[in-house]
Amino acid sequence: MSLAPYTCALDPETGTTIKIYLIKDVKNVETIRNNIINGVWKCAVIKPSLILDLFQIVVAANRAVLSEKTKSLVTKTVYSEILYNLSLSKNISQSLTKFGIEKDNSILVCFLVNDIGETEEIIKEIEGELCPLSDLSNFTNVKDIKSVYKLNNLKSDDNLLDVIVSKIVTKSFVSH
């Protein structure tokens, strides 16, 4: 059982790597929200209940860093862009509310690393229990995911991740 973060290189042109941690029983959610909203912390915090697979986050983050590189962010920061990209909504506030944390006590924390970052310091300030990422499925709510991505009529869950990723990728030019 590894508590190491999930790490993945994003588009090579950006020189960016994503690091994702899963934390449960978080006691200082309001402090975390405030630190992110006020720009004190450079990270995205995501509701794990709406994440079927980490690939979902990687795709959204890759789009975000590419948008940042081309100076075409829809939101104010690359981190809020990740949440925006995860959502089907083109309404920024709705996207941030749906995928960001509110009162949830389990969270996924996502960092974009271009160099040696402050990830470990931020993780130490989160009052909760670090979990292995293999436990993500214990936090996932497939019913909520299907609702958020408008997939309630899907007959089978076999290709659910493929459908979700396709919706994320085509968001900018298809209305779902």
Buried (B, 14 or more C-beta within 10 A) or exposed (E): EEEEBBEBEBEEEBEBBBBBBBBBEBEBBEBBBEBBEEEEBBBBBBBBBBBBBBBBBBBBBBBBBBBBBEEEBBBEBBBBBBBBBBBBBEEBEEBBBBBBBEEBEBBBBBBBBEEEBEBEEBBEEBEBEBBEBEBBEEBBBEEEBBEBBEBEEEEEEEEBBEBBBBBBBEBEEEEE
